[in-house]
Amino acid sequence: MTREERSAYWRNLVDQQTESGLSGAAFCREHHINPQRFYHWRRRFKENEPGTMTTGFFQLVPCSTHSGSGIHIHLGDELHIEIDRGFDPFTLRTVIETVGKRKPCLP
């Protein structure tokens, strides 16, 4: 398989996952895909998208029809992030990177 064919193969899988509404983990389980490879390629495509934000806000969008997204964020005196089984590791990583890049508010 050529580099272009491999890239097209993974792009197709990433697009299918996005359209399916399933979390990355659920999609990988359903399609018997190695999650590490899937997340590697999804991150690679995301990094190459024009206009990809590297700082600022990150919108959390539920990726399934059940009542919870699997990620709970509490902002207050301290930042707390709680995760449930079946959460999407890519989403959590993106949230942590985004929160880590935030600049403190000036008084």
C-alpha positions in Angstrom: 0.0 0.0 0.0 1.4 3.4 -1.0 1.6 6.3 1.4 -1.2 8.0 -0.4 -3.4 4.9 -0.3 -2.7 4.5 3.4 -3.6 8.1 4.1 -6.8 7.8 2.0 -7.8 4.7 3.9 -7.4 6.3 7.3 -9.0 9.6 6.2 -12.1 7.5 5.1 -12.2 5.8 8.6 -11.9 9.1 10.4 -14.6 10.6 8.3 -16.9 7.6 8.9 -16.3 7.9 12.6 -17.2 11.6 12.5 -20.4 11.0 10.6 -21.4 8.0 12.7 -21.8 10.1 15.9 -20.0 7.4 17.8 -17.1 8.2 20.1 -13.6 7.2 18.8 -13.4 4.4 21.2 -16.9 3.0 20.3 -16.1 3.3 16.6 -12.9 1.4 17.0 -14.5 -1.4 19.0 -17.4 -1.7 16.5 -15.0 -1.8 13.5 -12.2 -3.8 15.1 -9.7 -1.0 14.6 -6.6 -0.4 16.7 -7.5 2.7 18.8 -3.9 4.0 19.0 -3.5 3.9 15.2 -6.9 5.5 14.8 -6.2 8.4 17.2 -2.7 8.8 15.6 -4.3 9.3 12.2 -7.2 11.5 13.4 -4.7 13.8 15.3 -2.5 13.9 12.2 -5.4 15.0 10.0 -6.6 17.5 12.5 -3.2 19.1 12.8 -3.0 19.5 9.0 -6.4 21.2 8.7 -6.2 24.8 7.6 -7.3 27.3 10.2 -7.0 24.8 13.1 -7.0 26.8 16.4 -4.1 26.1 18.7 -5.4 28.3 21.5 -8.7 29.6 22.7 -12.0 27.8 23.4 -12.8 24.2 22.7 -16.4 23.3 22.2 -17.4 19.9 23.7 -20.1 18.3 21.7 -21.8 15.1 22.8 -20.8 12.3 20.4 -23.6 9.9 21.4 -27.2 9.8 22.2 -26.9 8.7 25.8 -27.3 11.3 28.5 -23.6 11.9 29.3 -20.5 12.6 27.3 -18.2 10.8 29.8 -16.3 14.0 30.6 -17.2 16.3 33.4 -15.3 19.6 33.9 -15.7 21.7 37.0 -14.2 25.2 37.1 -14.1 27.0 40.4 -11.4 27.5 42.9 -9.6 24.6 41.2 -10.0 22.9 37.9 -11.4 19.3 38.2 -11.9 16.9 35.3 -13.8 13.7 35.9 -14.1 11.0 33.3 -16.3 7.9 32.9 -15.6 4.6 31.2 -16.1 4.9 27.4 -15.0 8.5 27.2 -13.2 9.8 24.1 -9.5 10.1 24.9 -8.9 12.5 21.9 -11.5 14.9 23.3 -10.0 14.8 26.8 -6.5 15.4 25.4 -7.7 18.3 23.4 -9.5 19.8 26.4 -6.5 19.5 28.6 -4.2 21.0 26.0 -6.6 23.9 25.5 -7.0 24.5 29.2 -3.3 24.3 29.7 -2.7 27.1 27.1 -5.2 29.5 28.7 -3.7 32.8 29.9 -4.6 34.1 33.3 -7.1 37.0 33.4 -5.7 40.3 34.3 -7.4 42.2 37.3 
